Amino acid sequence: MTLITPPFLKKGDRIALVATARKISLNELEDGIQLIKSWGLVPVIGKTIDASDNQYAGTDAERARDFQEMLDNPKIKAIWCARGGYGSVRIIDQLDFYKFVKYPKWIVGYSDVTVFHSHLHKIGFKTIHGTMPVSVKENTAFAKASLKQALFGEKPTITYETSHPLNRPGVAKGPLVGGNLSMLYSMCGSNSAINTEGKVLFIEDLDEYLYHVDRMVMNLKRNKMLDNLAGLIVGGMTKMHDNRIPFGKTAQEIVLDAVGECTYPVAFDFPAGHVDDNRALMMGADVTVEVTNKKTTLTYV
C-alpha cells in the first residue's frame, strides 16, 4: 500500500503548535517558534499551550478538542506537537480524521507522538518523526535542518559513521515505520497497532529499566512484529537503568537477542530519538537502508 503524502510546506504557511500530552508553557516554546519563523512559517498557538490539568496540558477533552480544531482548519498546513511525555493515547479515539483524509497535513513529533504516527499509518498517511519545540534548544544544526527539509519536501540521505559491534550488515528496502518502543508496546492489540511485515522498523526509547526493555521487545516478538521485517533501525536507547542485581545485557544486546533468529539487517545508534542529533524521518516513506561495519545510510526511494 502506497501511503498518501500530505502537501509540503511553503513560506507563509501556518503551522500549529499544540500539546497532546504533558503540559508546557508558551515560554518553553520560544526557541521552536523562532526556528519556524526563520523558515518563513507562521506559528499558530493552540489553546493547550499554558493549559494544565495535573501533569497534562488540559483535560483529555480539551487536548482532543484543540488537536481536532487544528486538524479541521484548512489554513493549518502542519501540526507540530509541542512535547511528549504521556497522554496522546488518551485522546486518539476521540479524534475524527474525516476532514484530515480529505485535506491531509503533516503531523510532526516523536516519543509519545508515536501514537499518531502509528494511527495515521494505519489510515494510509505519511507523518514526520522529528524534534519538537521543547527540544529545539538542545538539538544539533543537523537535526533542525532535517526537520525543515522534511517539511519543505526535501528527502536528504542520512549517513552516519558507526562501528557498532552489534550491527548486522546488509541492505533493507521497504516503508519506514515505528517510533518509541514503549508506545509501540502499549498499542499492541489496538486499532493503532501497525503491521510491520516487509517494512523497516525504527525503535528508540528513554529512561527505561533494562528488564522492561526486554519485556517490551519480547511483546513485539510474540506479536510477530519482529519476524518478517525488511530491516531494523535502533535509535537512541537513552538513559537506561539497571536494578541492583544487573540484568546482564545492554538495551542494544536485548534487542539483538530478540531478533537473533532473523537474518535482516540491523543498525544501532541511528541518530534519531531522545538524542540531541534527532534527525527527522518521514514515516511511511519507502526507504533503502544499507548497513555496513563502518557506516549506515538511509536513502528515500
C-alpha positions as CSV (number, residue, x, y, z in Angstrom):
1,M,0.0,0.0,0.0
2,T,1.4,3.4,-1.0
3,L,0.8,6.0,1.7
4,I,-0.5,9.5,0.8
5,T,2.0,12.3,1.2
6,P,0.4,15.5,2.6
7,P,1.3,18.7,0.8
8,F,4.8,20.0,1.6
9,L,5.0,23.5,3.1
10,K,6.0,26.7,1.5
11,K,6.9,30.1,3.0
12,G,3.9,31.8,4.5
13,D,2.1,28.6,5.6
14,R,0.7,28.2,9.0
15,I,1.9,25.6,11.4
16,A,0.0,24.8,14.6
17,L,1.7,24.2,18.0
18,V,-0.4,22.0,20.3
19,A,0.2,19.9,23.4
20,T,-1.3,16.5,23.2
21,A,0.3,15.1,26.4
22,R,2.3,16.7,29.1
23,K,1.7,20.4,29.9
24,I,4.1,23.1,28.6
25,S,4.3,26.8,28.9
26,L,4.5,29.3,26.0
27,N,7.9,30.4,27.2
28,E,9.2,26.9,26.7
29,L,8.2,27.1,23.0
30,E,10.1,30.2,22.3
31,D,13.1,28.5,20.6
32,G,10.8,26.4,18.4
33,I,8.7,29.5,17.5
34,Q,11.7,31.4,16.4
35,L,13.0,28.5,14.4
36,I,9.9,28.1,12.3
37,K,9.6,31.9,11.9
38,S,13.2,31.8,10.5
39,W,11.9,29.3,7.9
40,G,9.2,31.8,6.8
41,L,6.3,29.9,8.5
42,V,3.6,31.4,10.7
43,P,3.1,29.8,14.1
44,V,-0.4,29.3,15.4
45,I,-0.5,28.7,19.2
46,G,-3.1,26.1,20.3
47,K,-5.3,26.5,23.4
48,T,-3.4,23.7,25.1
49,I,-0.3,25.7,25.4
50,D,-0.2,27.0,29.0
51,A,-3.2,24.8,29.9
52,S,-2.9,22.5,32.9
53,D,-4.7,19.5,34.4
54,N,-2.3,17.9,36.8
55,Q,0.6,16.7,34.5
56,Y,-1.4,17.1,31.3
57,A,-1.9,20.1,29.1
58,G,-5.5,20.3,29.9
59,T,-8.1,17.6,30.3
60,D,-8.4,14.8,27.7
61,A,-11.4,16.6,26.2
62,E,-9.5,19.9,26.0
63,R,-6.5,18.3,24.4
64,A,-8.6,16.4,21.9
65,R,-10.6,19.5,21.0
66,D,-7.5,21.6,20.4
67,F,-6.0,18.9,18.2
68,Q,-9.3,18.4,16.3
69,E,-9.6,22.1,15.6
70,M,-6.2,22.2,14.1
71,L,-6.9,19.0,12.1
72,D,-10.1,20.6,10.7
73,N,-8.7,24.0,10.0
74,P,-7.9,24.2,6.2
75,K,-5.5,27.1,6.8
76,I,-3.2,25.0,9.1
77,K,-0.7,23.1,6.9
78,A,1.1,21.2,9.7
79,I,0.7,20.3,13.3
80,W,3.8,20.3,15.4
81,C,3.3,18.6,18.8
82,A,5.0,20.7,21.5
83,R,6.3,17.9,23.6
84,G,5.9,14.3,24.6
85,G,5.6,12.8,28.0
86,Y,2.4,10.8,28.2
87,G,-1.2,11.4,27.2
88,S,-1.7,11.2,23.4
89,V,-3.0,7.7,23.6
90,R,-5.8,9.0,25.9
91,I,-7.2,11.2,23.1
92,I,-6.6,9.2,19.9
93,D,-10.0,7.5,20.0
94,Q,-11.8,10.9,20.4
95,L,-10.4,12.3,17.2
96,D,-12.2,12.4,13.9
97,F,-10.0,12.2,10.8
98,Y,-12.7,12.7,8.2
99,K,-11.6,16.2,7.2
100,F,-7.9,15.2,7.5
101,V,-8.4,12.4,5.0
102,K,-9.9,14.9,2.5
103,Y,-7.3,17.6,3.3
104,P,-4.2,16.0,4.9
105,K,-1.5,17.9,6.6
106,W,1.8,16.9,8.3
107,I,1.8,15.7,11.9
108,V,5.2,16.2,13.5
109,G,6.8,14.9,16.7
110,Y,8.3,11.9,18.3
111,S,8.2,9.9,21.6
112,D,4.5,10.0,22.8
113,V,3.6,11.3,19.3
114,T,4.3,7.7,18.1
115,V,0.6,7.1,18.7
116,F,-0.3,9.5,15.9
117,H,2.4,8.1,13.6
118,S,1.0,4.6,14.0
119,H,-2.6,5.5,13.8
120,L,-2.2,7.6,10.6
121,H,0.0,4.9,9.1
122,K,-3.0,2.5,9.5
123,I,-5.2,5.1,7.8
124,G,-2.7,5.5,5.0
125,F,-0.8,8.7,5.5
126,K,2.8,9.7,6.0
127,T,4.0,11.7,9.0
128,I,7.2,13.2,10.3
129,H,9.1,11.7,13.2
130,G,11.2,14.7,14.3
131,T,12.2,17.0,17.1
132,M,9.7,19.1,19.0
133,P,9.7,22.7,20.2
134,V,10.6,21.8,23.8
135,S,13.9,20.1,22.5
136,V,15.0,22.7,19.9
137,K,17.5,24.5,22.1
138,E,19.5,21.3,22.7
139,N,19.2,19.9,19.1
140,T,22.1,19.9,16.7
141,A,22.0,22.0,13.5
142,F,21.7,18.7,11.5
143,A,18.5,17.8,13.5
144,K,16.9,21.2,12.9
145,A,17.9,21.3,9.3
146,S,16.5,17.8,8.7
147,L,13.1,18.9,10.0
148,K,13.0,21.8,7.7
149,Q,14.0,19.6,4.8
150,A,11.2,17.1,5.6
151,L,8.5,19.8,5.9
152,F,9.5,21.5,2.7
153,G,9.8,18.3,0.6
154,E,13.5,17.5,0.5
155,K,14.5,13.9,1.1
156,P,18.1,14.0,2.2
157,T,20.1,10.9,2.6
158,I,21.1,10.2,6.2
159,T,24.6,8.7,6.5
160,Y,26.4,8.3,9.8
161,E,29.7,6.7,10.6
162,T,29.4,3.8,13.1
163,S,31.4,0.8,14.1
164,H,28.8,-0.6,16.5
165,P,29.9,-4.2,17.1
166,L,26.3,-5.4,17.1
167,N,25.4,-4.1,13.7
168,R,24.2,-6.8,11.3
169,P,25.3,-5.7,7.8
170,G,23.0,-5.8,4.8
171,V,20.5,-3.9,2.7
172,A,16.9,-3.3,3.6
173,K,14.2,-1.9,1.4
174,G,10.6,-1.1,2.5
175,P,8.3,1.5,4.1
176,L,9.7,3.1,7.3
177,V,7.5,2.6,10.4
178,G,7.8,2.7,14.2
179,G,8.9,5.2,16.8
180,N,9.0,5.0,20.5
181,L,9.3,1.4,21.8
182,S,7.1,2.0,24.9
183,M,4.3,3.4,22.7
184,L,4.5,0.6,20.1
185,Y,4.3,-1.9,23.0
186,S,1.3,-0.1,24.5
187,M,-0.6,-0.1,21.3
188,C,-0.3,-3.9,20.6
189,G,-3.8,-5.3,20.1
190,S,-5.4,-1.9,19.5
191,N,-6.7,-0.4,16.2
192,S,-3.5,1.8,16.2
193,A,-1.1,-1.2,16.1
194,I,1.0,-1.3,12.9
195,N,1.6,-4.2,10.6
196,T,5.4,-4.4,10.3
197,E,5.7,-7.2,7.8
198,G,8.1,-6.3,4.9
199,K,8.8,-2.9,6.5
200,V,11.8,-1.2,8.0
201,L,11.1,-0.8,11.7
202,F,12.6,2.1,13.7
203,I,12.6,2.0,17.5
204,E,14.0,4.2,20.3
205,D,13.3,4.9,23.9
206,L,14.3,6.8,27.0
207,D,14.5,6.3,30.8
208,E,13.6,2.7,31.0
209,Y,14.8,-0.2,33.1
210,L,16.6,-2.9,31.1
211,Y,14.2,-5.6,32.2
212,H,11.3,-3.6,31.0
213,V,13.1,-3.1,27.6
214,D,13.3,-6.9,27.4
215,R,9.6,-7.2,28.3
216,M,8.6,-4.7,25.6
217,V,10.8,-6.3,22.9
218,M,9.5,-9.8,23.8
219,N,6.0,-8.5,23.5
220,L,6.7,-7.2,20.0
221,K,8.3,-10.6,19.2
222,R,5.3,-12.6,20.5
223,N,3.0,-10.3,18.4
224,K,5.0,-11.3,15.3
225,M,6.2,-7.7,14.8
226,L,9.8,-8.7,14.5
227,D,9.5,-11.8,12.4
228,N,9.4,-10.6,8.8
229,L,10.9,-7.1,8.8
230,A,12.9,-5.8,5.9
231,G,15.3,-4.3,8.4
232,L,15.5,-2.9,11.9
233,I,16.9,0.5,12.9
234,V,17.6,1.2,16.6
235,G,18.0,4.9,17.5
236,G,18.8,6.3,20.9
237,M,18.3,4.0,23.8
238,T,18.9,6.8,26.2
239,K,19.4,6.9,30.0
240,M,18.7,3.3,30.6
241,H,18.5,2.0,34.1
242,D,19.5,-1.3,35.8
243,N,18.4,-2.9,39.0
244,R,20.7,-3.7,42.0
245,I,21.1,-7.2,40.6
246,P,22.3,-6.5,37.0
247,F,20.1,-7.6,34.1
248,G,23.3,-8.7,32.3
249,K,22.7,-7.1,28.9
250,T,22.6,-3.6,27.4
251,A,19.4,-2.4,25.7
252,Q,21.1,-3.0,22.3
253,E,22.0,-6.5,23.3
254,I,18.4,-7.1,24.4
255,V,17.1,-6.1,21.0
256,L,19.7,-8.1,19.0
257,D,18.9,-11.2,21.2
258,A,15.2,-10.9,20.3
259,V,15.9,-10.9,16.5
260,G,18.8,-13.4,16.7
261,E,16.9,-16.0,14.6
262,C,16.2,-13.4,11.9
263,T,18.5,-12.5,9.0
264,Y,17.6,-9.0,8.1
265,P,20.0,-6.0,8.6
266,V,20.1,-4.3,12.0
267,A,21.6,-0.9,12.6
268,F,22.3,0.6,16.1
269,D,22.9,4.1,17.3
270,F,20.9,5.7,14.5
271,P,20.7,9.5,15.0
272,A,17.0,9.7,16.0
273,G,15.0,9.6,19.1
274,H,15.8,11.1,22.6
275,V,19.2,12.4,21.4
276,D,20.4,15.9,20.6
277,D,21.1,14.8,17.0
278,N,17.4,13.8,16.4
279,R,17.2,13.6,12.6
280,A,13.7,13.9,11.1
281,L,12.3,10.7,9.5
282,M,9.4,10.6,7.1
283,M,7.3,7.7,8.5
284,G,5.6,5.7,5.8
285,A,8.0,6.6,3.1
286,D,9.9,3.9,1.1
287,V,13.5,3.8,2.1
288,T,16.7,1.8,1.4
289,V,18.9,1.2,4.4
290,E,22.4,0.0,3.9
291,V,24.3,-1.3,7.0
292,T,28.0,-2.0,6.9
293,N,30.6,-2.4,9.6
294,K,31.6,1.2,9.2
295,K,28.5,3.2,8.4
296,T,24.7,3.2,8.0
297,T,22.9,5.0,5.2
298,L,19.2,5.7,4.9
299,T,18.0,6.8,1.4
300,Y,14.5,7.8,0.4
301,V,13.3,6.0,-2.7
